[in-house]
């Protein structure tokens, strides 16, 4: 697997984790997921999106 492909896959995964956390925080419809876990997902997903986005940008300029 290429570095660019791996970075795109991890960026997508981080975006999905962030989206799940934000969905739980904003709608409060998933009662089975504790609110603390939703905040952890949102924060970790956001950090992953930012770091993988920066890595992808660096790979595209090289």
Secondary structure, DSSP 8 states (H G I E B T S, - for coil): --HHHHHHHHHHHHHHHHHHHHHHHHH---TTS-HHHHHHHHHHHHHHHHHHHHHHHHHHH-
